Amino acid sequence: MFSLAVARLPYCGEMVTPAEPHVVQHAELKRSITAKQLYFYVVGDVLGSGIYVLVGLVAAAVGGAFWMAFLVGVSIATITGLAYAELVTKYPQAAGASLYINKAFRSPVLTFFITICMLSANMAAVGSLAAGFVRYFSGLVGLPADAVWATTIIALVFVALITTINLIGITESVVANVVMTFIEVSGLIIIVLIGVIALVEGVNDPAVLLQFNAEGGAGSSVLAVLAGVSLAFFAMTGFENAANVAEETIEPSRAFPRALIGGMLTAGVVYVLVSISAALAVPIGDLAGKTLLEVIRADIFFVPATVMLVVFGLIAMIAISNTTLVTVVAQSRILFGMARENVVPALFAKIHPTRRSPYVALLFGAAIVCALLVIGATIRSSQAELPAEQQLDIVDRLATITVVFLLFIYALVIVACLKLRGTDETVDTYRANTPLLIIGILGNLTVLAYTLIDDPAALLWVAGLLTVGLVLYLVQNFFGKKPRSPGAEGSPGAVTLPPASKEL
């Protein structure tokens, strides 16, 4: 999830304040991305660190059939992608969900709310990824999983380092893009190869692929898969970032539908193969709640496990670091862009005089992420006497919060797509299958409802993040510059972004 290589976002290191800050300078964006390049962009976008972080949690929720959760998750995400494909062919501009929802509902308040939801999702995702990074790091150095504050300190240092890198600036490089994507995918290929070896050698009975943790028949099996989907969906998201390069894509009305859907299906196939391979190589009880390092520990690859543990651990940490790095970029750009639109305090639009990075937005985002990690550690410390399975899992909790926000946003984007039917259409406009879109709405809302019913405590965390957004809104409303009328150039209702913020 959120897996973008470092090079995919032109960073603030080269940021220049335009003379008219509220108008997107379309003339500066060169259409140079081909359909094939966009396809690989989407594949690299979706194939990220989500599965490195969550595979064990999904296995624990479902059982040996946890590959079904990834299959259902990618199906719902792909249907959502159909809505994005249609909307992109109508509005080939940056801003994604906020733009589409504003076009459909013309409500500055709703647009602001969706933007805050996306910002909150990014912050929760960074926290989950940081905790996931620590799991791989701890596995390599032998740090006990129950060393709550030691692992939390490592996570905080990780967030600080990522933020510092962003403060310094990132040089855009196509080579870095290719290398990072290759590293991420190579780790998953290794897992698939191990799965093939495990199948040939009969390590696990293939019947495990149809086993569920739940007891009580088909109904319980469906609930088990839903539980897995609510986590697996974390790994499926990120495709919406492709909408932000629409202005730089050649013939977007033709390129986007094929590249977006084709890329997501490709990523989905890889995820299902990785899930099947992990189930065939490792007893589900050993994999549950753990990372893909357990597959390496099975020692059935042709390279000794002692070597592969280090190699794969480094691959996973690079993948997670890369995803986290760019998620932090997006998070700071959201705040930066909203500040430029007079939606949140102008303080967040400040850029460093020499590094040209939005340092206030970066530091604020890091502070919120660190607060989430500390709160999680405090809660877990208070649960020290409880059995391990009853203690808070911060990776699980923050991933769940991310999914709650995104499922809501995705359902609303599909509604916006249907509402905008017949508007701003040309002969080149792609039209998604209407019944599939309705299924997509139901799918997103079903998983959302199950997630909240299964884990109502997540609502407290969601409310906490939304409260931060509300505070920013109130501060701006009472002390900041008054935004112009809805729909006016530069107003929140217009959802126009400065060139530096086009990659949100």
N, C-alpha and C positions, 0 to 999 in steps of 0.2 A: 504494500500500500504506500501511496505517496512517493513511490520510488522514481525519482528523477535523477539522472546523472548530474554531476556538478555543473556541467556545461549547459544544461538545458534552460537555465534562467540567466539572461544577461543581468549581471549583478550591479549593485549600486556603486561599485568601484568606479564606474564610468558615468555616474548619474550627473545629468545637467538639468538645472531648473529651467523649464521653458518660459518664454515670455508670457504665454497665456496658459497658466497651469491647469485650467479646468477643461481644456479641449484636447482630445486625442489627436496627435499629429499623424494622421494616416499616411501622409506622403513620405514619412520617414521609414515606413515599414516596407521592406522589399519582399515581394512574392517570389520565394526561391525554394520552398520546401515542396518536393515532389510527392506523389502518392506513395511511392515505395519508401521514401524517407519517413513519411508520416506513419506508415505501418510499423516500422521499426521503433519509431518514437513511442507509439502506443504500447508495443510489446515491452519495451524497456520501462515504460511508465508503470504498467501493471505488475510486471514481474519484478518485484522488489523484495524488501526485507520482511514483509508481513508474514510470509510462510515460515521464514527462519525463526520468527518470534513466537508464532501462535500454533504451530502444528501440534505440539504436545497438549495444549489446552483443548484444541478441537478433538483430538483423539480421546481425551479424558471425558469429554461431554458426550461423544457419540459411541465410541467403541471401534472395533476393527473396520466398520463401514464408514469411517469418518470421511472417506473420499467423496461420499455422497453429499456431505455438507459443502465441500468445495464445488462440486458439480452444480448443486442448487444455487449456491452463492454466485457463481459466475454466470448462471443463466439469468438470474434477476438483474445482475449488474449489466449484462449484455443488452437486455431489453431496455434498461435505463439508457444505455448507450445509443439505442435507436432514437430516443427522444432528443438526446444531445446532437445526434447526426442531423436530424431534421432542423433543429433550431440553428445549428451552425450554418447550414446552407441558406437560411433566411438572414441571419445576423452574423456574418463572419467577422466578429469583433472580439476583443478580449473582454473579460469580466465574468464570463461563465454564468453560473446560476443566478447571481445578482442581476445581471442584465436581462436574462430571460424572464425572471419573475417580475421585474419592474415593467418590462414590455407588456406582460399579460395582465397585471393587476394595477399598475400605475399607483402604487402605494409606497411613498417614501419610508413609512414606518415599517412595513413588511420587508422592503428591500434592506433596510438597516438591520432588521432582525435576522434575516437570512445571512447577511454578511457577518454578523456577530456569531451566528451558529457555525459558519465555516471557519472563522477565526478560532472559536472554541474547539472545534474538531481538530484543527491543526495543533493546538496546544496540547490537547489530550494525547494526540498521536505521538508527539515528540516525547512526552513523558513515558508512554508505553514503550517506544523504541529505545529510550535511554535505559529503562529497566531490562529490556530484552538484551541490550548490549552487555549489561552487567552479568547476565546469566551465562553468556558465552565466555566473557572474561573470567568469571569465577570458576567456570569449568576448566579453563586452561591453567589457572594458577592454584586451583585447589581450595578456593575460599568457600567455607560452608554456606549453604543456602540460608541457614537460619541466623546468619550474622547480619541482622537487619540494618543496623546503623552503618556498618562497614560497607555493605553493598549500596546503601543509600548515598553515602559520601562519594563512592565511585561514580554513581549515576549523576550526582550534582557536578562533579568535576568534568564528567563527559559533556554535560549540557554547557558548562562554562567554556570548555575548549571549543565546542561547535560554535557558540556565540562569538567567541574571540575571533575565530576564523572568518566569520561573517562580518565582524567589525572591521577586520583588516581589509577584506575584499577578496573576490574570487575572479580569477582570469578565465574568461570564456574560452573553451578549447574543444574542438570536435574530437580530437584524439582522446582527451580525458573522458568525453562522453562514451566513446566506443570501449575504452578500457574498463571503465566502471561497469558498464552494462555487461561486458564479457565476464568480468569477475563475478557479478551477481548470478548470472545464468550458469556459469561453470560449476558453481557449488550445487545447483539443482540438478545438473547433468550427472554429477558424481552420485547423488542420491538415487537417481533413476538407474544408473549402471549397477549400483549395489542391489537394487530391487530385482533387476534381471538375474544377477548371480544368485540371489536368495531364492528366486523362483526355480531356477534350474537345479539348484542343490537341495531344494525342498526344505529350507530352513523353517518356514512356517507353513501350516496348512492353508492353501488358498481360500478355504471356507471362512477364514477369519475376516475376509473382506465383506461378508454378509452378516457379521455379528454385531449386535447392539448391546450397549450397557443396560439399556432400559429393559424392564420385564413387564409383561402384561399385554403382549400382542402388538398388532400393527399401529394402534393409536399411540402407544408409548414409543414405538420406533420413530414415528413421525415427529413426536415431541423431541426425541433425542437428536434427530437431524436438524430440527429448528434451533435447538440449543447450539449445535455446531455451526449452523449458518450464521447465527448472531455474532459468532467470533470470526468465522472464516471470511465474512464479508469485509473485515478489516484489510485482508490481503487483496481483495478485488478492486478496491477503490483507487483513485488516483488518475483514472482514465479521463476525468473531467478536465485535467490540466491540458489535454490536447486541444480543447476548445480555445485556449488562450493563444495558440499559434495560428488561428484561422486567418488572420490578416496577412500572414506571411506564407500561406499555402497557395500553390498554383492550382487554379480551378477548384476551389474548396467544395463546390456543390457536387463535383464528381469524385474528388479524392477522399473526402471525409467519411462518407458512409462506408465505403469499402475498407479503408484503412482502419477506421475505428472499430468496426465490428470484427473484421478479420484479425486485428491485433488482439482484441479481447478474447476471441475464441482460441487463438494460439496460446495465449497466456493461461487460459482455463484448462486446456489440454495438458500443459506442463504441470500445473498445480495438481490435477487429478492423478497424473502419473507419479508425481512426487509422493502424494498421499498413499497411493497403492504400494509404492516401493517401500515406504517406511513401515507400513503394516505387515508386509511380507518379510521384512528383515529383522524386526524387533517385536518381542511380545508387547501387546498393547499396555499391559500393566507397567512395563519399564518405560514406555514412551510417554504415557499419560503425564501431563504437566511438565514435561521436560522439553529439551530442544532437539534439533536434528543431530546433535552430537551423539545422541544415543544410537543412531543408525551407524555412525562411524565406529562407535565402541563395539558394535557387533563383530568387527574384525573379519569381515568376509570379502573385503576388497582386496585387490592384488597388491596393494601397498600396505605395509604394516600399520595397524591402528595407532601406534605411538606417534608415527609420522603424520598420519592423516588427521589426527585430532588437532594437531597444531595448525596444519595447512587449512583444514576446513574451518577451524575456529577463527583464523585470520580472515578467510573469505567472508564468513558470516559477519564479522565485526566491520569489515570494509563496506559490505552491503548495507548494514544498518547505519553506519556513520554517514554514508553517502545519502541515504534516504533522509536521515535526520537533518543533515546539512541543508538540503534543499527545502525541506518542510519548514525549517526556521526562516529561510529566505522568503518563502511564500507568506508565512505568518507576519513577518515584519512589513512586507509589501501591502498586506491588507490594512494594517494600521496606518501605514504611510499614506496609502491611497485615500482612506476615509478621512484622515486629517486634512489632506489637500482639498477634500470635498466639504470641509466645515461640518463634518458629522461627529467627529471626536476632537478633543483638544488639539490645537495646532502644534503643541509640543511634540507630538508624534511625527510631525513632518520635518523635524530638524534633522539635518545631515551633518556628518562630521566634516570640519573645514578642510582636512587634508585627505582622509580616507574616502570621503564622499559616500559614506554608508549611513543609513537611517538608525543611528546609534540609540536614540531614545526608544524607538519601537522595538529594536532588538533586545535591549536591556529589560524593557517591560515584559516582553514575551518570555524571556529567560526567567524572570522573577516569578511569573505565574506558574511556569512548568516546575520550577524548583519547589514552589509552595505545594503543588500537587504531590510531588514526590515525598516531601517532608510530612505532609498530612497522612499519606499512605503509610509511611514508616512509623509514625506515631500510633496510628490505629493498630498496625500489626504488632508493635511492641506491647500494646495493652492486651493483645490476644495471645501472648506467649504461652499461657497455660492451656490453651485450647489445642485440640488435635490439628495437625498441619492442614488437613482438608477443610477445616472450618476457619482458618485464618485468611485475612484479606490477601488476595493476589493482585498486586498493583498493576502488573502487565495486563491481566484479565480485566480489571476494573477500568483502566484508562482506555483500553481497546474497546470495551463495551460502550463507554461514553462517546468515543469517536463514532462508532457505528450508529448510536442513537441519533446523533446530530445528522449524519450523512443520510440515513434512511429517510428521515423527515424531509431533508432537502431534495433528495432524489425523487420522492413521491410528488413533491410540489413542482419540480421541474417537468415531470410527465404531465401533470395537470396543466401547467403553463403551455406545454406543447400542444395539447388538445384544444385549449382555449384560444390559441393563436392560429388555429386552422383557418385558412382563407384570408389571412392577413400577411401582407408583405411577401406574397408568393410570386415566383416567376416560373417559366417553363423548366428551369434547371433545379427548382426546389425539390429536395428529396422528401418523400412522405413515408413515414413509418407505418407499419401495419397497426391499425387502430385496435383490434382485439388484443394484440400482443401488448400494446401500451396499457390497456386496461388491466391485463394480467400483471404487468409491471407495477402498477399502482397498488394492486391487491397484494402482490408479493412483498413489496417494500413495507407496506403497512402491517402485514401479517407478522413479518420478522420483527418489526419495531414493537408491535403490541406484545409479542411473546417475550422479547428482551426485557421490556419494562415490567411485565407481570412476573417473570422469573427472577428479576433482580431489581425490585423497586427502589433499593438503596441508591441505585445509579442516578435516580432522579435528583437526589440531594446534591450530587456532584455536578449534574447538568445545571441545576438551579444556581449553584455557586458560580459557575463560569458565566451564566447569563447575567447574574447580578453584577459581575465585573463590567460587562458590556453596558448594562443599565446605568451604572455609576458614571462611566465615560460619557454616555449620552446626556445624562443630567448635568454633568459638569460643563459640557459643551453648550447645552441649552441655556444655562444660567449665566455662564461666565465667558463663553466664547463668542465668536462672530455668529450672527444669525444667518442661517442658510437662506438662499434665495427661494423663491416660490417653486413648488414641485414642477419638475419638467423643464425648468429654466436651465439654461446652459450653466453647468457647474454646480447645480443643486443636487442633493442626494437623490431626488427623483430621477435625475437625468442619467445617473450611473455612468458618467464619463470619467475616464481615468487618465492620469498623466502618463506620458510615454514610459516613465520609469516604473510605473505600476502595472504595466500591461500583462505581466505574467502571473497574476494572482491565482 
